[in-house]
Amino acid sequence: MPDQRRGPETFVPSPGLITTFHLPGGPGVRVDTAAHPECRISPHYDSMIAKLITRGNNRMEAISRMRRSLEVMVVEGIRTNVSLHRRIVNDPDFIRGNLDTGYLDRLLDRKEAPAAAS
């Protein structure tokens, strides 16, 4: 079984052409980036092409805004770690604040739970 830490959802750079780039916005949401549609990401470029920041009156409001922001964010043409971040903000340990330096390793070692039926 390949080590998922080497996969596209885990901070490994993905050079290429961004074909679609739709960013979230609204109260308590900020995105720092210089990327745009038709932007070519060089293999020599810093792997962080955008930084998504949310804030709220409390932790749960900030997490809720992050969830919504990650759901509407669309980056096509290159691989990103958006789905990993979606997984993190929905993880019970993260929500409870049960975090330490081993958190990400534990999360990646667990199989992802199937999505709930709507």
Biotite code that builds the C-alpha atoms (Angstrom):
import biotite.structure as struc

atoms = struc.array([
    struc.Atom([0.000, 0.000, 0.000], chain_id="A", res_id=1, res_name="MET", atom_name="CA", element="C"),
    struc.Atom([1.484, 3.374, -0.979], chain_id="A", res_id=2, res_name="PRO", atom_name="CA", element="C"),
    struc.Atom([2.178, 5.864, 1.779], chain_id="A", res_id=3, res_name="ASP", atom_name="CA", element="C"),
    struc.Atom([-0.675, 8.391, 1.576], chain_id="A", res_id=4, res_name="GLN", atom_name="CA", element="C"),
    struc.Atom([1.590, 11.095, 2.999], chain_id="A", res_id=5, res_name="ARG", atom_name="CA", element="C"),
    struc.Atom([3.094, 11.271, -0.510], chain_id="A", res_id=6, res_name="ARG", atom_name="CA", element="C"),
    struc.Atom([-0.299, 11.812, -2.139], chain_id="A", res_id=7, res_name="GLY", atom_name="CA", element="C"),
    struc.Atom([-1.856, 14.959, -3.588], chain_id="A", res_id=8, res_name="PRO", atom_name="CA", element="C"),
    struc.Atom([-3.818, 15.775, -0.430], chain_id="A", res_id=9, res_name="GLU", atom_name="CA", element="C"),
    struc.Atom([-0.812, 16.106, 1.836], chain_id="A", res_id=10, res_name="THR", atom_name="CA", element="C"),
    struc.Atom([1.327, 19.127, 0.994], chain_id="A", res_id=11, res_name="PHE", atom_name="CA", element="C"),
    struc.Atom([3.229, 17.607, -1.956], chain_id="A", res_id=12, res_name="VAL", atom_name="CA", element="C"),
    struc.Atom([3.725, 20.339, -4.608], chain_id="A", res_id=13, res_name="PRO", atom_name="CA", element="C"),
    struc.Atom([1.741, 19.969, -7.826], chain_id="A", res_id=14, res_name="SER", atom_name="CA", element="C"),
    struc.Atom([3.069, 22.096, -10.673], chain_id="A", res_id=15, res_name="PRO", atom_name="CA", element="C"),
    struc.Atom([0.871, 22.769, -13.675], chain_id="A", res_id=16, res_name="GLY", atom_name="CA", element="C"),
    struc.Atom([-1.721, 25.127, -15.105], chain_id="A", res_id=17, res_name="LEU", atom_name="CA", element="C"),
    struc.Atom([-4.622, 26.272, -12.925], chain_id="A", res_id=18, res_name="ILE", atom_name="CA", element="C"),
    struc.Atom([-7.661, 26.024, -15.175], chain_id="A", res_id=19, res_name="THR", atom_name="CA", element="C"),
    struc.Atom([-10.376, 26.997, -12.676], chain_id="A", res_id=20, res_name="THR", atom_name="CA", element="C"),
    struc.Atom([-9.854, 29.107, -9.571], chain_id="A", res_id=21, res_name="PHE", atom_name="CA", element="C"),
    struc.Atom([-12.921, 30.033, -7.508], chain_id="A", res_id=22, res_name="HIS", atom_name="CA", element="C"),
    struc.Atom([-12.268, 31.421, -4.046], chain_id="A", res_id=23, res_name="LEU", atom_name="CA", element="C"),
    struc.Atom([-14.616, 31.845, -1.074], chain_id="A", res_id=24, res_name="PRO", atom_name="CA", element="C"),
    struc.Atom([-15.427, 35.172, 0.515], chain_id="A", res_id=25, res_name="GLY", atom_name="CA", element="C"),
    struc.Atom([-17.748, 36.806, 2.990], chain_id="A", res_id=26, res_name="GLY", atom_name="CA", element="C"),
    struc.Atom([-17.632, 37.878, 6.623], chain_id="A", res_id=27, res_name="PRO", atom_name="CA", element="C"),
    struc.Atom([-14.723, 36.379, 8.530], chain_id="A", res_id=28, res_name="GLY", atom_name="CA", element="C"),
    struc.Atom([-13.118, 34.861, 5.411], chain_id="A", res_id=29, res_name="VAL", atom_name="CA", element="C"),
    struc.Atom([-9.801, 35.950, 3.886], chain_id="A", res_id=30, res_name="ARG", atom_name="CA", element="C"),
    struc.Atom([-7.723, 34.420, 1.094], chain_id="A", res_id=31, res_name="VAL", atom_name="CA", element="C"),
    struc.Atom([-4.115, 35.451, 0.460], chain_id="A", res_id=32, res_name="ASP", atom_name="CA", element="C"),
    struc.Atom([-2.882, 34.442, -3.000], chain_id="A", res_id=33, res_name="THR", atom_name="CA", element="C"),
    struc.Atom([-1.369, 35.680, -6.224], chain_id="A", res_id=34, res_name="ALA", atom_name="CA", element="C"),
    struc.Atom([-2.730, 32.713, -8.209], chain_id="A", res_id=35, res_name="ALA", atom_name="CA", element="C"),
    struc.Atom([-5.548, 33.022, -10.757], chain_id="A", res_id=36, res_name="HIS", atom_name="CA", element="C"),
    struc.Atom([-7.143, 31.037, -13.601], chain_id="A", res_id=37, res_name="PRO", atom_name="CA", element="C"),
    struc.Atom([-4.559, 30.268, -16.308], chain_id="A", res_id=38, res_name="GLU", atom_name="CA", element="C"),
    struc.Atom([-1.749, 30.744, -13.774], chain_id="A", res_id=39, res_name="CYS", atom_name="CA", element="C"),
    struc.Atom([1.117, 28.300, -14.302], chain_id="A", res_id=40, res_name="ARG", atom_name="CA", element="C"),
    struc.Atom([2.532, 26.881, -11.081], chain_id="A", res_id=41, res_name="ILE", atom_name="CA", element="C"),
    struc.Atom([6.228, 26.187, -11.538], chain_id="A", res_id=42, res_name="SER", atom_name="CA", element="C"),
    struc.Atom([7.838, 23.075, -10.049], chain_id="A", res_id=43, res_name="PRO", atom_name="CA", element="C"),
    struc.Atom([10.198, 25.527, -8.319], chain_id="A", res_id=44, res_name="HIS", atom_name="CA", element="C"),
    struc.Atom([7.336, 27.497, -6.722], chain_id="A", res_id=45, res_name="TYR", atom_name="CA", element="C"),
    struc.Atom([6.414, 27.367, -3.055], chain_id="A", res_id=46, res_name="ASP", atom_name="CA", element="C"),
    struc.Atom([3.787, 24.642, -2.701], chain_id="A", res_id=47, res_name="SER", atom_name="CA", element="C"),
    struc.Atom([1.416, 27.010, -0.855], chain_id="A", res_id=48, res_name="MET", atom_name="CA", element="C"),
    struc.Atom([-0.401, 28.809, -3.668], chain_id="A", res_id=49, res_name="ILE", atom_name="CA", element="C"),
    struc.Atom([-3.175, 30.197, -1.458], chain_id="A", res_id=50, res_name="ALA", atom_name="CA", element="C"),
    struc.Atom([-3.793, 30.714, 2.228], chain_id="A", res_id=51, res_name="LYS", atom_name="CA", element="C"),
    struc.Atom([-7.395, 30.501, 3.454], chain_id="A", res_id=52, res_name="LEU", atom_name="CA", element="C"),
    struc.Atom([-8.078, 32.148, 6.811], chain_id="A", res_id=53, res_name="ILE", atom_name="CA", element="C"),
    struc.Atom([-11.357, 32.273, 8.723], chain_id="A", res_id=54, res_name="THR", atom_name="CA", element="C"),
    struc.Atom([-12.268, 33.909, 11.998], chain_id="A", res_id=55, res_name="ARG", atom_name="CA", element="C"),
    struc.Atom([-15.356, 34.006, 14.148], chain_id="A", res_id=56, res_name="GLY", atom_name="CA", element="C"),
    struc.Atom([-16.656, 35.061, 17.529], chain_id="A", res_id=57, res_name="ASN", atom_name="CA", element="C"),
    struc.Atom([-15.592, 31.641, 18.815], chain_id="A", res_id=58, res_name="ASN", atom_name="CA", element="C"),
    struc.Atom([-13.819, 28.480, 17.631], chain_id="A", res_id=59, res_name="ARG", atom_name="CA", element="C"),
    struc.Atom([-16.974, 26.788, 16.320], chain_id="A", res_id=60, res_name="MET", atom_name="CA", element="C"),
    struc.Atom([-17.985, 29.824, 14.261], chain_id="A", res_id=61, res_name="GLU", atom_name="CA", element="C"),
    struc.Atom([-14.494, 29.981, 12.722], chain_id="A", res_id=62, res_name="ALA", atom_name="CA", element="C"),
    struc.Atom([-14.599, 26.229, 11.971], chain_id="A", res_id=63, res_name="ILE", atom_name="CA", element="C"),
    struc.Atom([-18.067, 26.585, 10.440], chain_id="A", res_id=64, res_name="SER", atom_name="CA", element="C"),
    struc.Atom([-16.854, 29.380, 8.169], chain_id="A", res_id=65, res_name="ARG", atom_name="CA", element="C"),
    struc.Atom([-13.837, 27.286, 7.202], chain_id="A", res_id=66, res_name="MET", atom_name="CA", element="C"),
    struc.Atom([-16.086, 24.323, 6.325], chain_id="A", res_id=67, res_name="ARG", atom_name="CA", element="C"),
    struc.Atom([-18.253, 26.489, 4.082], chain_id="A", res_id=68, res_name="ARG", atom_name="CA", element="C"),
    struc.Atom([-15.215, 28.144, 2.519], chain_id="A", res_id=69, res_name="SER", atom_name="CA", element="C"),
    struc.Atom([-13.572, 24.807, 1.731], chain_id="A", res_id=70, res_name="LEU", atom_name="CA", element="C"),
    struc.Atom([-16.816, 23.513, 0.197], chain_id="A", res_id=71, res_name="GLU", atom_name="CA", element="C"),
    struc.Atom([-17.065, 26.413, -2.276], chain_id="A", res_id=72, res_name="VAL", atom_name="CA", element="C"),
    struc.Atom([-13.348, 26.620, -3.078], chain_id="A", res_id=73, res_name="MET", atom_name="CA", element="C"),
    struc.Atom([-12.573, 25.233, -6.543], chain_id="A", res_id=74, res_name="VAL", atom_name="CA", element="C"),
    struc.Atom([-9.043, 24.781, -7.877], chain_id="A", res_id=75, res_name="VAL", atom_name="CA", element="C"),
    struc.Atom([-8.737, 22.688, -11.030], chain_id="A", res_id=76, res_name="GLU", atom_name="CA", element="C"),
    struc.Atom([-5.760, 21.777, -13.170], chain_id="A", res_id=77, res_name="GLY", atom_name="CA", element="C"),
    struc.Atom([-3.427, 21.001, -10.272], chain_id="A", res_id=78, res_name="ILE", atom_name="CA", element="C"),
    struc.Atom([-3.712, 18.765, -7.237], chain_id="A", res_id=79, res_name="ARG", atom_name="CA", element="C"),
    struc.Atom([-4.421, 20.468, -3.916], chain_id="A", res_id=80, res_name="THR", atom_name="CA", element="C"),
    struc.Atom([-4.861, 19.519, -0.277], chain_id="A", res_id=81, res_name="ASN", atom_name="CA", element="C"),
    struc.Atom([-8.351, 21.077, -0.020], chain_id="A", res_id=82, res_name="VAL", atom_name="CA", element="C"),
    struc.Atom([-9.939, 17.661, 0.609], chain_id="A", res_id=83, res_name="SER", atom_name="CA", element="C"),
    struc.Atom([-7.461, 17.008, 3.433], chain_id="A", res_id=84, res_name="LEU", atom_name="CA", element="C"),
    struc.Atom([-8.453, 20.288, 5.059], chain_id="A", res_id=85, res_name="HIS", atom_name="CA", element="C"),
    struc.Atom([-12.148, 19.382, 4.657], chain_id="A", res_id=86, res_name="ARG", atom_name="CA", element="C"),
    struc.Atom([-11.387, 16.145, 6.456], chain_id="A", res_id=87, res_name="ARG", atom_name="CA", element="C"),
    struc.Atom([-9.545, 17.984, 9.245], chain_id="A", res_id=88, res_name="ILE", atom_name="CA", element="C"),
    struc.Atom([-12.325, 20.511, 9.963], chain_id="A", res_id=89, res_name="VAL", atom_name="CA", element="C"),
    struc.Atom([-14.851, 17.672, 10.189], chain_id="A", res_id=90, res_name="ASN", atom_name="CA", element="C"),
    struc.Atom([-12.690, 15.439, 12.390], chain_id="A", res_id=91, res_name="ASP", atom_name="CA", element="C"),
    struc.Atom([-14.058, 15.035, 15.959], chain_id="A", res_id=92, res_name="PRO", atom_name="CA", element="C"),
    struc.Atom([-10.570, 15.309, 17.497], chain_id="A", res_id=93, res_name="ASP", atom_name="CA", element="C"),
    struc.Atom([-9.943, 18.587, 15.687], chain_id="A", res_id=94, res_name="PHE", atom_name="CA", element="C"),
    struc.Atom([-13.360, 19.958, 16.641], chain_id="A", res_id=95, res_name="ILE", atom_name="CA", element="C"),
    struc.Atom([-12.744, 19.098, 20.316], chain_id="A", res_id=96, res_name="ARG", atom_name="CA", element="C"),
    struc.Atom([-9.277, 20.674, 20.148], chain_id="A", res_id=97, res_name="GLY", atom_name="CA", element="C"),
    struc.Atom([-7.662, 17.315, 20.910], chain_id="A", res_id=98, res_name="ASN", atom_name="CA", element="C"),
    struc.Atom([-4.474, 18.251, 19.057], chain_id="A", res_id=99, res_name="LEU", atom_name="CA", element="C"),
    struc.Atom([-0.770, 17.666, 19.479], chain_id="A", res_id=100, res_name="ASP", atom_name="CA", element="C"),
    struc.Atom([2.248, 17.186, 17.231], chain_id="A", res_id=101, res_name="THR", atom_name="CA", element="C"),
    struc.Atom([1.108, 13.662, 16.326], chain_id="A", res_id=102, res_name="GLY", atom_name="CA", element="C"),
    struc.Atom([-2.417, 14.684, 15.264], chain_id="A", res_id=103, res_name="TYR", atom_name="CA", element="C"),
    struc.Atom([-1.864, 14.753, 11.499], chain_id="A", res_id=104, res_name="LEU", atom_name="CA", element="C"),
    struc.Atom([-0.037, 11.411, 11.483], chain_id="A", res_id=105, res_name="ASP", atom_name="CA", element="C"),
    struc.Atom([-2.920, 9.817, 13.417], chain_id="A", res_id=106, res_name="ARG", atom_name="CA", element="C"),
    struc.Atom([-5.481, 11.348, 11.064], chain_id="A", res_id=107, res_name="LEU", atom_name="CA", element="C"),
    struc.Atom([-3.642, 10.110, 7.977], chain_id="A", res_id=108, res_name="LEU", atom_name="CA", element="C"),
    struc.Atom([-3.251, 6.633, 9.469], chain_id="A", res_id=109, res_name="ASP", atom_name="CA", element="C"),
    struc.Atom([-7.034, 6.320, 9.945], chain_id="A", res_id=110, res_name="ARG", atom_name="CA", element="C"),
    struc.Atom([-9.163, 5.309, 7.040], chain_id="A", res_id=111, res_name="LYS", atom_name="CA", element="C"),
    struc.Atom([-11.473, 8.087, 5.960], chain_id="A", res_id=112, res_name="GLU", atom_name="CA", element="C"),
    struc.Atom([-15.032, 7.459, 7.092], chain_id="A", res_id=113, res_name="ALA", atom_name="CA", element="C"),
    struc.Atom([-17.574, 7.149, 4.274], chain_id="A", res_id=114, res_name="PRO", atom_name="CA", element="C"),
    struc.Atom([-19.632, 10.274, 3.636], chain_id="A", res_id=115, res_name="ALA", atom_name="CA", element="C"),
    struc.Atom([-23.054, 10.307, 5.266], chain_id="A", res_id=116, res_name="ALA", atom_name="CA", element="C"),
    struc.Atom([-26.008, 9.973, 2.937], chain_id="A", res_id=117, res_name="ALA", atom_name="CA", element="C"),
    struc.Atom([-28.034, 13.168, 2.542], chain_id="A", res_id=118, res_name="SER", atom_name="CA", element="C"),
])
